[in-house]
């Protein structure tokens, strides 16, 4: 990760303003121009993030490694990832899933998509197709 991206990702924690949160979301979460949030939804999300960051008491980050919990998953699992996800890099997520998810059926990595994969229309179409195929 470049120093510029690292700074953009940490800045909202240090200085939670709408501008800094927007920069973080644009860098790490959204896959613009293809993410599926309306301008109103994006503004509401930014307002919420600023609100939450300003009121969060413990400003230290505590990584939460889910290896043991993932070992217990027994349902068919499909992993959808973005290749530009700065929070959970695809290669590390896939490696971890292959080790701990015994029920992993498939992984799909979308190009030029960040952490906000649920805002990427193509990923949601793919997910819908997978769900329909179970009928």
N, C-alpha and C positions, 0 to 999 in steps of 0.2 A: 504494500500500500504506500502510495506517495505521501510525503509530508503534507502536501496540500489537502489530500483526501482525509488523512488522519486528523488534521486540524478542523476540517469541515465537519467531521463526524463527532468530535469532542466539543466543539464550540457551543452547541445548544445546551450541554450539561453545565458548562462554565457560565454562559450568558444566554439564558433561555428567552430569546426574542423571536418574534414571528419571522424575521429575516433569517436568523440563524437556523431555526427549525426548518424553514422552507429549503434552505441550502442543503441541510442534512437529508431531508426527504428526497430532494432531487438527485442527490449524489448516491445515497445508499438504499433507498426504498423503491422509488418509482422507476419505471422503465419508459420514460417519456420518449416519444410522444404517444406511446401505445398503452399507457396505463389507463384504466377505465374509470377513474374518479371524475365526477363533474367538478367544475370550478367551485361550486358551493360546498360539496363534500370535502374537497381539498382544504378549503378555508376552515371548515369546522374541525377537521383533523388537526390542522396547524394550531388553531385556538386551543383545542383540548391538550395537545402536546405541551404548549407553553404553560397552560394552567397546571398540568401534572408536574412538569419539571420544576416550576417555581415552588410547588408545595411538597416536593419530595424531600424527606428529612435525611435519609442516608444517601449521600452522593457518591458513595463508593460502588464500583461495579463488582458484583459477585457472580462469576461464571457458574452456570448450573449445568453440569454434565449429566446427561440422562442415560448413561449406559445401562444401569441396573433396571430402570423403568422400561427401556426399549427391549431388554431381554424378555420381558413379560408380555409383549405384544404378540397376539396370536392370530389376528385377523389379516386378511390379504392387504398388503400395503403397497401403494404406488407413490413414489417420491418424485415430486415436481420441483425443479430448481431453476434458478437463473444463473447464467454463467458470470454475471456481473454483481452477484450478491457479496457485499463487503462484510456483512455481519456473520453470515454462515457460508463460507466459500464452498462451491459445489463439490470440488474434489474431496475436501475433508468430510463433508456431509455424506457423500456417497461411500467413502471408506468406512465411516462410522456406522452407517446403515447396514452395509454388507457384513460387518462384524456382529452387530447386535440385533438386527431385525431378521429373525429366522423366517418371517413371513413376507419378506420383501419380494414382490413379483416383478417390479419394473422401476427403472429410473428414467426420467425424461428431463433433459437440460435444455432450456430455451435460451437462444442467443440474445445478447444485449438486454437481458432482463436482470433487474436488481432483486433486492429482498422482498419487495412488494409484489410477489408473483400473483397474488389473488386480485391484483388490479390489472393484470395483463390478459386481455381478451382471448388471445390464442390459447393460453394455458387453461382458461375456464371452458373453452370449447372442447379442448382435449379431455378435460376432466368429465364434462358432460357426456362425451362419447364413451368414455370408459364406464361410467355409471349405467348408461343405456345398454351397454353390451352385456351387463349382468342379468338382464331380463330374460 
